[in-house]
Amino acid sequence: MGRPREFEIDDAIEKAAGLFWRNGYEGTSISDLTKAIGITPPSFYFAFGSKEGLFKKIIERYFAEQSKIVEAAFREPTPRAVATHFLHAYADVLTDPLHAPGCLAMNSSLPSAAGDPLRKWLAELREQIRKRFRDRFAEAHGSEDLPAGMDSDALARLVLVIAWGMAVEAQSGATREDLRRTIDLALPAWPTAERLNG
């Protein structure tokens, strides 16, 4: 008979995610993680390989959940509706009282040193999201909501600059209502044929 597990993996991942969300990747030590999970360092390394291995597992789960928000937004009929849905849903994530304020990935990547492989990996994940928005907006070129000649790549960056800025603001204490007011101010700048040709 095998030795019983000392802990549940899903519970351990949830506790570790809470630490990374509050303290960032660099601010969370192996000692912090083993204490929160309730295991010894050898058990930790056996289960996860390393702090980075655990962190990547957590971030992959996190981005899988965020992808559900993106997919729901992409079902909206127009690019502006896509942006509106995404930004409001993301604002809800950033201010969810069940975890520390802000974005788990952003909270962990911003303090990392330039050139850090983990920071680069997180940037690549964000880039994947940007490309998905770019491609979704490109499908609507020439429509009433997105006039011909509009740069879908620049528009994707606009949406995500707002989103990532909200993440920093939420980490700094902005409330859900604060973020919603920001979205309401930003969306009237959405490009239209009239604005582009005016």
N, C-alpha and C positions, 0 to 999 in steps of 0.2 A: 504494500500500500504506500502510495506516495505521500510525502509530507504535505499537510494542508497549507494553502496559501496564507501568508501573514496579512494580506490586504487584498481588497478588490481593486483591480486595475482602473475601472471607470471612476471609482471614488477617489483614487489616488490622483488621477489626471485632473479631476474637477478641483481638488484641493490645490494642486500645483498651479493650475490655471489661475486660480484666485491670487496666488502669490505673484505670479508673473504680471497679472493685470495691475496689481497695486504697486509693485516694486520695479517692474521692468525686468528684462533678462539679466542685465549686469548686476542689478541690485538684489537678485535672488541667489542665495548660495546653496550648495549641496546640503549644508547643515540646516538651512531654513526648510528645504524640501523634505528631508528625511524626518525632521521634527513634525512638520505639518501632516505628512502622510502616516507617520508612526511606524517607520521601518528603520533598519540599520543601513549604513552606507553599502555594505556588501549586497544586501537585498535590493537596494536601489539600483546599483550598477548591473546586477543580474537581470532585473526587470526592464530597465530602460537603456542600458549601455552607457549613457552619459547625460549630463544636464542638457546639452544641445540636442541629444536624441529625444529626450522627453519633450523639450520645448517644441521641436519640429512636429512631433506627433500632435501636440496641443494646437499648434497653429494650423496644421492641416485640417483638423476637425473644425476649428474656428472658421477657416475660409470656406469649408464645405457648407457650414450654416449660413455664412454671408452670401454664398452663391444662390441659396434659396430666395433671398431678398432680391438679388439681381434678376433671377429668372422670373419672379413674380412681376417685377417692374417691366421686364421686357415684353410681357403679355399685354401691356397697355397699348392702345392703338396709335399713339403719336409720340414722337421723340420728347416733346415737352412733358407729356403725361408720364413717360418713362422716367425722366429726370425727377419729376415731382414725387412720384411713388417711391423711388429709390431714396431720395434725400430725406423724406419724412420717416421712412422705415429705418434708415440708418441713424437718424436722430434718436429714435426710440431705443435702438441698441446702445448707443453711446451713453444714454442716461438711464438705463435699466437699473433699478435699485438692487437687483440681485447680484451685481458685481461692481467692482470699482469703476468710477467714471472714465469715459474715453474708450478708445479702441485697443484691444489686446495687442494687436500687431504694432500699432503706432507707439503705444506706451513702451513697448519693448525695443523698438528699433531706433527711436530718436536719440537715446543716450549712447548708443553704440558708436565706436570710433569709425571714422571714414575708412573705407577699405576693409572693414570687418566682413568676413564671409557671410555671417548671419544677417548683417544689415543688407548686404547685396542680395541675398536670397529673398528677404522680405520685400525689397524693392522690385524684384522680378515677379513676385506674386501680385503686387499692386499693378505692375505693367500688364499682366495678363488681364486684369479687370479693365484697365483702360482700353485695351484692344477689343475687348468684348463690347464695350460701349461704342467705340469707334465703328465697329462693323454693324452694330444695330442701327446707329444713326445713318450710316451710309446707305442702308436699305431704303431710307425715306427721302433721299435726295429728290428735289423737284416737287415734293408734296406741298400742300398749303402750309403745313406746320414746319417744314424745313426746306427753304427755297434752294433752287439749283445754284451750284457754285459755293454753297456753304461748306466750310472745311470741317468734316465730321471728326477728324482727329483733334482739332482745336476745341471743338464742342465737347468731346469726351473729356479733354483736359479741364475744361471749365467746370463741368459737373464734379469731377473728382477733386479739383482744387477746393471747391466749396465743401465737399465731403471731408477731405483730410483736414481742412481748416476747422470744421466743426469738431473733429476728433480732438484737436489740440485745445479748442475752447472748452469742450466738455471736461477734459482732464483738468483744466484750470478752474472749473467750477460753474461753467455755463449750465443753465437748467434746460429741460426739454422745451419749455416755452421760449426761452432765449433763442434756441436753435431754430425753432419754427418761425420766429419773427425774422431771423436771418434768411431763411429760405424764401419767405414771402417777399423780402426785399430784393433778393437775387433773381428770382424767376421772371419778373417783368423785363429783364434785360435779354430774355430769350430772343434769338435772331428771327426776324420775319422778313419777307420780301420787301415790305414797306420800309423797314428799318435799314436794310442793306442798300436799298436803292435811293434812300432819302438824302 
